[in-house]
């Protein structure tokens, strides 16, 4: 497999991962909004908040990796 093909396959995998993480972020945001509106600030609220920020940070890491791989393709 050529190096550029391997990089393109990695990019496609990262984009799929980013799509999945985006879906989780949207879902968790809805859950957080619902819990906040009902003024339920128990364990579920705080656990959802922590998971939301973990997915958010993961999304930024994937975006950064996509940018690096795209720059790597430009160099080839």
C-alpha positions in Angstrom: 0.0 0.0 0.0 1.4 3.4 -0.9 2.0 5.9 1.8 -0.5 8.3 0.5 -3.2 5.6 0.4 -2.5 4.8 4.1 -2.7 8.4 5.1 -6.0 8.8 3.2 -7.4 5.7 4.9 -6.4 7.1 8.3 -8.1 10.4 7.4 -11.3 8.6 6.5 -11.3 6.7 9.8 -10.7 9.9 11.7 -13.6 11.6 9.9 -15.9 8.7 10.8 -14.7 8.9 14.4 -15.4 12.6 14.5 -18.9 12.1 13.2 -19.6 9.6 15.9 -18.2 11.9 18.6 -20.3 14.7 17.2 -23.4 12.6 17.6 -22.5 11.8 21.2 -21.8 15.5 21.9 -25.2 16.5 20.5 -27.0 13.8 22.5 -25.2 14.6 25.7 -25.9 18.3 25.2 -29.6 17.5 25.0 -29.5 15.4 28.1 -27.6 18.1 30.0 -30.1 20.7 28.9 -33.0 18.5 29.9 -31.5 17.8 33.3 -30.7 21.5 33.8 -34.3 22.6 33.0 -35.7 20.1 35.4 -33.2 21.3 38.0 -31.9 17.8 38.6 -28.3 18.2 39.7 -27.5 14.8 40.9 -24.9 12.2 40.0 -26.3 11.8 36.5 -26.0 15.5 35.7 -22.3 15.7 36.8 -21.4 12.4 35.2 -22.9 13.5 31.9 -21.1 16.8 32.2 -17.8 15.1 32.6 -18.4 12.7 29.7 -19.5 15.7 27.6 -16.2 17.5 28.1 -14.2 14.3 27.6 -15.9 13.9 24.2 -15.4 17.6 23.4 -11.7 17.3 24.1 -11.5 14.1 22.1 -13.1 15.9 19.2 -10.6 18.7 19.2 -7.8 16.1 19.3 -9.2 14.3 16.3 -9.6 17.7 14.4 -6.0 18.4 15.2 -4.9 15.0 13.9 -6.9 15.4 10.7 -5.2 18.8 10.1 -1.8 17.2 10.6 -2.6 14.3 8.2 -3.9 16.8 5.7 -0.6 18.7 5.9 1.3 15.5 5.5 -0.6 14.7 2.3 0.3 18.2 1.0 4.0 17.4 1.5 3.8 14.3 -0.6 
